[in-house]
């Protein structure tokens, strides 16, 4: 316990590496789009408990691990934010399960200490693209739900994101009473994430009545559907392939590519 407190108060603090891709403001909700790096994370899952209760169980485990309750007895410092995944029901309320994700500090990424607590797992996660909105105070489940709902409304019709899961984050230790930072994050739909880094460059083509873009250098995940280049010689076939990839909405909202535009995939 002393190691956990010492690590929280005096350990080094890193920020989870990310790049801001864009910013937006709609219906009094400010948000930004980020590409967050992957890496190794310490994770804890809790089920059959409301979110606030589950957090009270999971967070001390993570804090003890990074504070020295591991096979090396090393206090690793902190990485902020600490995030946790929640799973909304159809009515917007949260299911009784969550998963806490703590990104291992860079110094220990290659060889993280082994947790002494067997309920803590070390997992490697791919980078993700998210939409984030920020708020203050001591956040509870109701606060995260409210801000995630506002973010969803702000993104409606302009972005495609997953509805079965979202992330919540906290940056500050409990003893910090003022200037606290929390966030609700909506992550980009699977299947679209590997296209997003090309968005800014592709937007430059919107001023032209017809344009083309290349996917020959794109390396999607192995599980992602592939474009059959033999079927994209005509515009309607290109758009059909885009629909099969769940891309047509993103192409139109983000890049201005519609079925009336001539698109060739080379």
Secondary structure, 3 states (H helix, E strand, C coil): CHHHHHHHHHCCEEECCEEEEEEEEECCEEEEEEEECCEEEEEEEEECCCHHHHHHHHHHHHHHHHHCCECCCCCCCEEECEEEEEEECCCCCEEEEEEEEEECCHHHCCCCCCECCCCCEEEEECCEEEEEEEECCCCCHHHHHHHHHHHHHHHCCCCCECCCCEEEEECCCCCCCCCCCEEEEEEECCCCHHHHCCHHHHHHHHHCCEEEECCCCCCCCCCCCCCCHHHCCCHHHHHHHHHHCCCHHHHHHHHCCCCCCEEEEC
